[in-house]
Amino acid sequence: MTNEEKPLIEVDEYDAKCPSCGASIKFDPASGNLVCPYCHHEEHIPEPELEMGQEVQELDFHEAEARSSFRWGEEKKFVICDACAAELVYDALEVANVCPYCGSNHVMEIAPENTVAPNGIIPFQITKEQANENFRKWIKGQWFAPNEARKSAKAEAFTGVYLPYWTFDTKTASQYSATYGRRRTVYDKEGKPQTVTDWFSCTGFYQEFIDDHLVLASKRYDTNILSKVEPFNLKEARAYQSEFLQGFVAERYSIGLDEGWQLAKEEIHDHLESQITYHILWKHRADVVMNLKFSTAYSDITYKYLMLPLWLSTFRYGDKVYQFMVNGQTGKVGGKYPVSPIKVTIAIIVALLILLGLYFYFENQ
């Protein structure tokens, strides 16, 4: 297919121009305004209309029309940069990007009929410079990393990304049955104490309201690293405004609403298992709970589709590249780093010496 025959998919763009010099204007986490990187002109981002309010609305789960999951890499869209006429090819799930040739912001509004549009966002509050400084402090604090890495590791270019998340609210009602035990001390004929457990069966009912259970709506990222930079303060989420995406990449969800709810239910089930266990321990003044079985009904399910801020980067040590992330709201850092075998060996030897010393100490008592 020739360039003339190449089909172009029309998308809605939001490319704010500086009224002073005409360059692409970007969102600045430090000021909370749109700032021109060239002449430093600032534009205030207006608050949402009064009828919208600033709180992110809870949406009825059962009334949602678009529920499917999507995959990265299977569909592409073609975009022409208005500023320099470059033809750009994006994955269909990228909803914001920057022209790699001229830096023009191309924020893809989520308009397709088969997807849900975000209704909430937490704007970046941590600047790129602050993210870099937090990384330096973080790598210096990793004792098991080689000293050279702790002193000289430098972050590569930072990319600011808005990740898609679902949050779910729901009322839960659980019927349960379990066996609980109470421990007591008895003495044998020789007067030596022994612990025995008296067992009892029980049934009951447990209710809990789940508020803002968070589920990552993307399959692209290392969840182990993400867990280290969480949590986000969801109470600071604002009604979605495209201005906050200026200068950043944003991602449309690849885990749909139904799949997200199934993941949420699995995690909520684990949470309820712990809570019901604690409930039985407290109610019956028990010491242990076994054979817990329960079933849960979910009602009044609502959801929000949020865009949450994250700085992504890497650093190189030796011949390997290590990824890390910085929470764009709190500045918390998490990632992978090289480990010094010598330091690990020293730590193991010290731990063994301590255990050996404790053993001889109690043996001589």
Order of alpha helices (4+ residues) and beta strands (2+ residues): beta-beta-beta-beta-beta-beta-beta-beta-beta-beta-alpha-alpha-beta-beta-alpha-beta-beta-alpha-beta-beta-beta-alpha
